[in-house]
Amino acid sequence: MLFIEYPKCTTCQKAKKWLDENNLTYEDRNIKEDNPTYDELRKWYGKSGLSLKKFFNTSGLLYKSMKLKDKLPEMSEDEMLMLLATDGMLVKRPIVITDDIVLTGFKPSEWEKLK
């Protein structure tokens, strides 16, 4: 299981604690230091069943300063994936990736699937 986080993010901290409390093994990756690539994002998006907007950190400062709320509806999927690959701070976190599951954000009820 791959756990992608920003260590200063309190939601990521809660998610990591949940994984530890549930004795789940994971590889930890700092999204700011090791941003997901275009190919990774495309693969995870395809596997997730989520809308691509769910991969954007809509509450982030960068998202707001770039006025992406207004720009995303006009962008193609490919353009959105390329944009997400430019900066980890644009990407919703935490992200958990297993062979079968991709989850963005931390909702304990959804994360039960990981057990």
DOKOL-444026 format. One record per atom (N, C-alpha, C): residue number from 1; atom name; x, y, z; residue in three letters. Coordinates in Angstrom, 2 decimals, padded with zeros to 5 digits, always signed. Atoms other than C-alpha are relative to their C-alpha. Last residue first. Example, Ala and Ser with C-alpha at 12.3 -4.5 7.8 and 13.67 -1.06 7.14 Angstrom:
2
  num  atome       xx       yy       zz  residu
    2      N  -000.82  -001.19  -000.06     SER
    2     CA  +013.67  -001.06  +007.14     SER
    2      C  -000.77  +001.09  +000.73     SER
    1      N  +000.89  -001.19  +000.00     ALA
    1     CA  +012.30  -004.50  +007.80     ALA
    1      C  +000.90  +001.20  +000.00     ALA
***
This chain:
115
  num  atome       xx       yy       zz  residu
  115      N  -000.29  +001.07  -000.99     LYS
  115     CA  -008.63  -003.76  +006.14     LYS
  115      C  -000.07  -001.37  -000.61     LYS
  114      N  -001.43  +000.34  +000.03     LEU
  114     CA  -008.37  -001.23  +003.31     LEU
  114      C  +000.34  -001.17  +000.91     LEU
  113      N  -000.23  +000.92  +001.11     LYS
  113     CA  -012.14  -001.09  +002.73     LYS
  113      C  +001.44  -000.52  -000.02     LYS
  112      N  +000.24  +001.34  -000.53     GLU
  112     CA  -012.45  +000.52  +006.19     GLU
  112      C  +000.25  -001.06  -001.07     GLU
  111      N  -001.30  +000.66  -000.17     TRP
  111     CA  -010.87  +003.58  +004.52     TRP
  111      C  -000.15  -001.40  +000.62     TRP
  110      N  -000.48  +000.49  +001.30     GLU
  110     CA  -014.27  +004.66  +003.26     GLU
  110      C  +001.27  -000.82  +000.16     GLU
  109      N  +000.98  +000.99  +000.46     SER
  109     CA  -015.71  +004.91  +006.81     SER
  109      C  +000.40  -000.57  -001.36     SER
  108      N  -000.19  +001.32  -000.61     PRO
  108     CA  -012.49  +006.57  +008.02     PRO
  108      C  -000.99  -001.06  -000.50     PRO
  107      N  +001.31  +000.28  -000.60     LYS
  107     CA  -012.88  +009.41  +005.50     LYS
  107      C  +000.11  -001.40  +000.57     LYS
  106      N  +000.11  +000.99  -001.08     PHE
  106     CA  -009.44  +010.79  +004.66     PHE
  106      C  -001.41  -000.02  +000.56     PHE
  105      N  +000.56  -000.57  -001.22     GLY
  105     CA  -008.80  +012.48  +001.32     GLY
  105      C  -000.12  -001.09  +001.06     GLY
  104      N  -000.53  -001.35  -000.21     THR
  104     CA  -008.30  +010.55  -001.89     THR
  104      C  -000.69  +000.61  +001.20     THR
  103      N  +000.83  -000.91  -000.79     LEU
  103     CA  -008.75  +006.78  -002.07     LEU
  103      C  +000.69  +001.34  +000.14     LEU
  102      N  -000.63  -001.32  -000.08     VAL
  102     CA  -007.40  +004.41  -004.74     VAL
  102      C  -000.98  +000.90  +000.76     VAL
  101      N  +000.70  -001.16  -000.55     ILE
  101     CA  -008.24  +000.71  -004.39     ILE
  101      C  +000.85  +001.26  -000.09     ILE
  100      N  +001.39  -000.10  +000.44     ASP
  100     CA  -007.41  -002.53  -006.21     ASP
  100      C  -000.68  +001.32  +000.33     ASP
   99      N  +000.19  +000.63  +001.32     ASP
   99     CA  -003.63  -003.01  -006.10     ASP
   99      C  -001.39  +000.25  -000.56     ASP
   98      N  -000.29  +001.44  -000.11     THR
   98     CA  -003.40  -000.51  -003.24     THR
   98      C  -000.14  -000.57  -001.42     THR
   97      N  +000.08  +000.81  +001.20     ILE
   97     CA  -003.15  +003.28  -003.36     ILE
   97      C  +000.36  -001.44  +000.34     ILE
   96      N  -000.41  +001.37  -000.28     VAL
   96     CA  -003.88  +005.66  -000.50     VAL
   96      C  -000.23  -000.81  -001.27     VAL
   95      N  +000.45  +000.96  +001.00     ILE
   95     CA  -003.96  +009.39  -001.13     ILE
   95      C  +000.52  -001.36  +000.45     ILE
   94      N  -000.88  +001.07  +000.42     PRO
   94     CA  -003.76  +011.94  +001.66     PRO
   94      C  -000.61  -000.81  -001.14     PRO
   93      N  -000.73  +000.94  -000.84     ARG
   93     CA  -004.16  +014.34  +000.15     ARG
   93      C  -000.75  -000.24  +001.29     ARG
   92      N  +000.74  +000.36  -001.22     LYS
   92     CA  -005.72  +016.16  -002.75     LYS
   92      C  +000.78  -001.04  +000.78     LYS
   91      N  +000.61  +001.32  -000.08     VAL
   91     CA  -003.10  +017.24  -005.30     VAL
   91      C  -000.66  -000.23  +001.37     VAL
   90      N  +001.28  -000.03  +000.71     LEU
   90     CA  -002.37  +020.89  -006.06     LEU
   90      C  -000.80  -001.29  +000.21     LEU
   89      N  +000.94  -000.76  -000.81     MET
   89     CA  +000.34  +021.03  -003.36     MET
   89      C  -001.36  +000.16  -000.70     MET
   88      N  +000.70  +000.84  -000.96     GLY
   88     CA  +002.13  +018.20  -005.15     GLY
   88      C  -001.02  +000.75  +000.84     GLY
   87      N  -000.22  -000.43  -001.38     ASP
   87     CA  +003.02  +020.52  -008.04     ASP
   87      C  -000.85  -000.84  +000.96     ASP
   86      N  -000.98  -001.08  -000.13     THR
   86     CA  +003.41  +019.99  -011.80     THR
   86      C  +000.32  +000.34  +001.44     THR
   85      N  -001.36  +000.53  -000.04     ALA
   85     CA  +001.76  +016.55  -012.04     ALA
   85      C  +001.06  +001.09  +000.20     ALA
   84      N  -000.20  +000.67  -001.29     LEU
   84     CA  -001.64  +018.00  -011.15     LEU
   84      C  +001.44  -000.49  +000.16     LEU
   83      N  -000.06  -001.04  -001.03     LEU
   83     CA  -001.38  +020.34  -014.15     LEU
   83      C  +000.26  -000.61  +001.37     LEU
   82      N  -001.30  -000.65  +000.15     MET
   82     CA  -000.58  +017.48  -016.54     MET
   82      C  +000.19  +001.08  +001.07     MET
   81      N  -001.02  +000.93  -000.48     LEU
   81     CA  -003.54  +015.51  -015.19     LEU
   81      C  +001.39  +000.63  -000.09     LEU
   80      N  +000.10  +000.05  -001.46     MET
   80     CA  -005.84  +018.51  -015.65     MET
   80      C  +001.07  -000.91  +000.59     MET
   79      N  -000.53  -001.26  -000.53     GLU
   79     CA  -004.63  +019.09  -019.21     GLU
   79      C  -000.03  +000.00  +001.53     GLU
   78      N  -001.45  +000.02  +000.20     ASP
   78     CA  -005.20  +015.41  -020.07     ASP
   78      C  +000.65  +001.27  +000.57     ASP
   77      N  -000.57  +000.90  -001.01     GLU
   77     CA  -008.68  +015.46  -018.58     GLU
   77      C  +001.52  +000.02  -000.08     GLU
   76      N  +000.17  +001.42  +000.32     SER
   76     CA  -009.50  +018.49  -020.74     SER
   76      C  +000.59  -000.84  +001.13     SER
   75      N  -001.19  +000.79  +000.30     MET
   75     CA  -009.81  +021.94  -019.19     MET
   75      C  -000.35  -001.44  -000.36     MET
   74      N  -000.39  -000.23  +001.40     GLU
   74     CA  -012.76  +024.35  -019.40     GLU
   74      C  +001.15  -000.91  -000.44     GLU
   73      N  +001.08  +000.45  +000.90     PRO
   73     CA  -014.43  +023.10  -016.19     PRO
   73      C  +000.35  +000.13  -001.49     PRO
   72      N  +000.13  +001.46  +000.18     LEU
   72     CA  -011.04  +023.34  -014.44     LEU
   72      C  -001.12  -000.41  -000.95     LEU
   71      N  -000.72  +000.53  +001.17     LYS
   71     CA  -010.49  +027.08  -015.07     LYS
   71      C  -000.24  -001.49  -000.25     LYS
   70      N  +000.56  -000.52  +001.25     ASP
   70     CA  -013.09  +028.71  -012.77     ASP
   70      C  +000.62  -000.65  -001.24     ASP
   69      N  +001.45  +000.25  -000.05     LYS
   69     CA  -012.34  +026.65  -009.67     LYS
   69      C  -000.65  +000.42  -001.32     LYS
   68      N  +000.32  +001.24  +000.71     LEU
   68     CA  -008.70  +026.74  -010.74     LEU
   68      C  -001.48  -000.35  +000.03     LEU
   67      N  +001.41  -000.12  +000.41     LYS
   67     CA  -008.29  +030.39  -009.75     LYS
   67      C  -000.47  -001.23  -000.78     LYS
   66      N  +000.03  +000.25  +001.45     MET
   66     CA  -004.48  +029.91  -009.66     MET
   66      C  -001.42  +000.10  -000.58     MET
   65      N  -000.75  -001.09  +000.64     SER
   65     CA  -004.38  +031.56  -006.21     SER
   65      C  +000.02  -000.16  -001.53     SER
   64      N  +000.75  -001.26  -000.05     LYS
   64     CA  -007.18  +029.26  -005.00     LYS
   64      C  +000.73  +001.11  -000.75     LYS
   63      N  +001.23  +000.18  +000.77     TYR
   63     CA  -005.57  +026.01  -006.11     TYR
   63      C  -000.77  +001.32  -000.09     TYR
   62      N  -000.40  -000.01  +001.40     LEU
   62     CA  -002.21  +027.22  -004.77     LEU
   62      C  -001.21  -000.13  -000.92     LEU
   61      N  -000.32  -001.37  +000.40     LEU
   61     CA  -003.71  +028.09  -001.38     LEU
   61      C  +000.35  +000.09  -001.49     LEU
   60      N  -001.38  -000.46  -000.06     GLY
   60     CA  -005.26  +024.66  -000.98     GLY
   60      C  +000.20  +001.41  -000.51     GLY
   59      N  -000.12  -000.95  -001.11     SER
   59     CA  -008.94  +024.03  -000.23     SER
   59      C  +001.42  +000.57  +000.10     SER
   58      N  +000.81  -001.20  +000.23     THR
   58     CA  -009.62  +022.48  -003.64     THR
   58      C  +000.07  +001.01  +001.14     THR
   57      N  +000.08  -000.54  -001.36     ASN
   57     CA  -006.76  +019.99  -003.30     ASN
   57      C  -000.73  +001.35  -000.09     ASN
   56      N  -000.49  -001.36  -000.25     PHE
   56     CA  -007.47  +018.40  -006.68     PHE
   56      C  -000.21  +000.40  +001.45     PHE
   55      N  -001.45  +000.06  -000.17     PHE
   55     CA  -007.76  +014.62  -007.11     PHE
   55      C  +000.61  +001.38  +000.26     PHE
   54      N  -000.28  +000.54  -001.33     LYS
   54     CA  -011.52  +014.67  -006.53     LYS
   54      C  +001.50  -000.12  +000.27     LYS
   53      N  +000.01  -001.13  -000.94     LYS
   53     CA  -011.80  +016.93  -009.62     LYS
   53      C  +000.32  -000.47  +001.42     LYS
   52      N  -001.36  -000.55  -000.07     LEU
   52     CA  -010.76  +013.92  -011.70     LEU
   52      C  +000.07  +001.18  +000.97     LEU
   51      N  -000.14  -001.06  +000.98     SER
   51     CA  -014.06  +012.22  -010.90     SER
   51      C  +001.40  +000.61  +000.18     SER
   50      N  +000.36  -001.34  -000.46     LEU
   50     CA  -013.58  +009.03  -008.94     LEU
   50      C  +000.05  +000.99  -001.16     LEU
   49      N  +001.43  -000.16  +000.23     GLY
   49     CA  -013.63  +005.44  -010.25     GLY
   49      C  -000.51  +001.37  +000.44     GLY
   48      N  +000.76  -000.51  -001.15     SER
   48     CA  -010.23  +005.05  -008.60     SER
   48      C  -001.51  +000.00  -000.19     SER
   47      N  +000.31  +001.08  -000.95     LYS
   47     CA  -008.42  +002.79  -011.08     LYS
   47      C  -001.00  +000.45  +001.07     LYS
   46      N  +000.72  +001.06  +000.69     GLY
   46     CA  -008.46  +005.27  -013.97     GLY
   46      C  -000.46  -001.10  +000.95     GLY
   45      N  +001.30  -000.54  +000.37     TYR
   45     CA  -007.49  +008.16  -011.69     TYR
   45      C  -000.84  -001.08  -000.67     TYR
   44      N  +000.82  -000.04  -001.22     TRP
   44     CA  -004.69  +006.09  -010.20     TRP
   44      C  -001.40  +000.51  -000.29     TRP
   43      N  +000.28  +001.37  -000.43     LYS
   43     CA  -003.26  +005.22  -013.64     LYS
   43      C  -000.94  +000.00  +001.21     LYS
   42      N  +000.91  +000.57  +001.01     ARG
   42     CA  -003.50  +008.80  -014.97     ARG
   42      C  -000.43  -001.42  +000.44     ARG
   41      N  +001.31  -000.62  -000.17     LEU
   41     CA  -001.97  +010.15  -011.74     LEU
   41      C  -001.03  -000.59  -000.97     LEU
   40      N  +000.59  +000.51  -001.24     GLU
   40     CA  +000.93  +007.71  -011.92     GLU
   40      C  -001.42  +000.53  +000.18     GLU
   39      N  +000.37  +001.41  +000.22     ASP
   39     CA  +001.58  +008.53  -015.58     ASP
   39      C  -000.62  -000.62  +001.25     ASP
   38      N  +001.14  +000.05  +000.89     TYR
   38     CA  +001.49  +012.30  -014.95     TYR
   38      C  -000.48  -001.45  -000.17     TYR
   37      N  -000.25  -000.29  +001.41     THR
   37     CA  +003.89  +011.90  -012.07     THR
   37      C  -001.31  -000.04  -000.77     THR
   36      N  +000.43  +001.04  +000.93     PRO
   36     CA  +002.99  +012.11  -008.38     PRO
   36      C  +000.25  +000.45  -001.45     PRO
   35      N  +001.32  -000.20  +000.60     ASN
   35     CA  +005.06  +014.73  -006.56     ASN
   35      C  -000.38  -001.17  -000.92     ASN
   34      N  +000.10  +000.99  +001.07     ASP
   34     CA  +008.02  +013.48  -004.55     ASP
   34      C  -001.41  +000.03  -000.59     ASP
   33      N  -001.34  +000.39  +000.45     GLU
   33     CA  +009.21  +016.17  -002.13     GLU
   33      C  -000.03  -000.92  -001.22     GLU
   32      N  -000.72  -001.24  +000.35     LYS
   32     CA  +005.85  +017.91  -001.68     LYS
   32      C  +001.38  -000.33  -000.56     LYS
   31      N  +000.49  -000.51  +001.28     ILE
   31     CA  +003.88  +014.65  -001.83     ILE
   31      C  +000.73  +001.27  -000.44     ILE
   30      N  +000.28  -001.42  -000.21     ASN
   30     CA  +005.93  +013.01  +000.93     ASN
   30      C  -000.34  +000.63  -001.36     ASN
   29      N  -000.61  -000.87  +001.01     ARG
   29     CA  +005.71  +009.24  +000.41     ARG
   29      C  -000.46  +001.44  +000.22     ARG
   28      N  +000.30  -001.42  -000.20     ASP
   28     CA  +005.11  +006.56  +003.05     ASP
   28      C  +000.71  +000.84  -001.05     ASP
   27      N  -001.19  -000.76  +000.37     GLU
   27     CA  +005.07  +002.88  +002.10     GLU
   27      C  -000.41  +001.47  +000.04     GLU
   26      N  +000.02  -000.91  +001.14     TYR
   26     CA  +002.32  +001.11  +003.96     TYR
   26      C  +001.39  +000.57  -000.25     TYR
   25      N  -001.35  -000.30  +000.45     THR
   25     CA  +001.55  -001.68  +006.41     THR
   25      C  -000.06  +000.87  -001.25     THR
   24      N  -000.14  +000.11  +001.45     LEU
   24     CA  -001.84  -001.65  +008.08     LEU
   24      C  +001.40  +000.45  -000.40     LEU
   23      N  -001.10  +000.90  +000.35     ASN
   23     CA  -001.92  -002.34  +011.81     ASN
   23      C  +000.13  -000.25  -001.50     ASN
   22      N  +000.63  +001.16  +000.63     ASN
   22     CA  -005.31  -000.66  +012.27     ASN
   22      C  +001.05  -000.99  -000.54     ASN
   21      N  +000.89  +000.62  -000.99     GLU
   21     CA  -003.86  +001.83  +014.76     GLU
   21      C  -000.66  -001.27  -000.55     GLU
   20      N  -000.83  +000.63  -001.03     ASP
   20     CA  -001.02  +002.55  +012.31     ASP
   20      C  -000.87  -000.75  +001.02     ASP
   19      N  -000.68  +001.14  +000.62     LEU
   19     CA  -003.39  +003.21  +009.40     LEU
   19      C  +000.81  -000.77  +001.04     LEU
   18      N  +001.02  +001.03  +000.23     TRP
   18     CA  -005.57  +005.42  +011.61     TRP
   18      C  +000.63  -001.25  -000.60     TRP
   17      N  +000.30  +000.58  -001.31     LYS
   17     CA  -002.52  +007.37  +012.83     LYS
   17      C  -001.02  -001.13  -000.15     LYS
   16      N  -001.16  +000.84  -000.31     LYS
   16     CA  -001.47  +007.92  +009.21     LYS
   16      C  -000.21  -000.71  +001.35     LYS
   15      N  +000.08  +001.19  +000.85     ALA
   15     CA  -004.96  +009.19  +008.39     ALA
   15      C  +001.14  -000.97  +000.32     ALA
   14      N  +001.10  +000.84  -000.52     LYS
   14     CA  -004.96  +011.59  +011.34     LYS
   14      C  -000.09  -001.31  -000.79     LYS
   13      N  -000.46  +000.53  -001.29     GLN
   13     CA  -001.54  +012.95  +010.31     GLN
   13      C  -001.06  -000.93  +000.60     GLN
   12      N  -000.96  +001.08  +000.31     CYS
   12     CA  -002.73  +013.32  +006.72     CYS
   12      C  +000.50  -000.65  +001.29     CYS
   11      N  +000.81  +001.12  +000.49     THR
   11     CA  -005.74  +015.31  +007.95     THR
   11      C  +000.90  -001.19  -000.33     THR
   10      N  +000.61  +000.68  -001.16     THR
   10     CA  -003.39  +017.49  +010.02     THR
   10      C  -000.88  -001.17  -000.43     THR
    9      N  +001.46  +000.01  +000.15     CYS
    9     CA  -001.26  +018.33  +006.96     CYS
    9      C  -000.62  -000.79  +001.15     CYS
    8      N  +000.53  -001.10  -000.82     LYS
    8     CA  +002.35  +019.07  +007.99     LYS
    8      C  -001.53  +000.06  -000.01     LYS
    7      N  -000.13  +000.20  -001.45     PRO
    7     CA  +003.52  +015.63  +006.78     PRO
    7      C  -000.57  +001.10  +000.89     PRO
    6      N  -000.81  -001.18  -000.29     TYR
    6     CA  +002.09  +016.08  +003.25     TYR
    6      C  +000.10  +000.00  +001.52     TYR
    5      N  +000.42  -001.01  -000.97     GLU
    5     CA  +000.89  +012.62  +002.37     GLU
    5      C  +000.87  +001.24  -000.07     GLU
    4      N  -000.58  -001.26  +000.43     ILE
    4     CA  +000.97  +009.75  -000.08     ILE
    4      C  -000.57  +001.10  +000.87     ILE
    3      N  +000.67  -001.08  -000.73     PHE
    3     CA  +000.39  +006.32  +001.43     PHE
    3      C  +000.72  +001.29  -000.37     PHE
    2      N  -000.74  -001.27  +000.06     LEU
    2     CA  +001.30  +003.46  -000.91     LEU
    2      C  -000.85  +001.07  +000.68     LEU
    1      N  +000.86  -001.17  +000.00     MET
    1     CA  +000.00  +000.00  +000.00     MET
    1      C  +000.90  +001.23  +000.00     MET
***
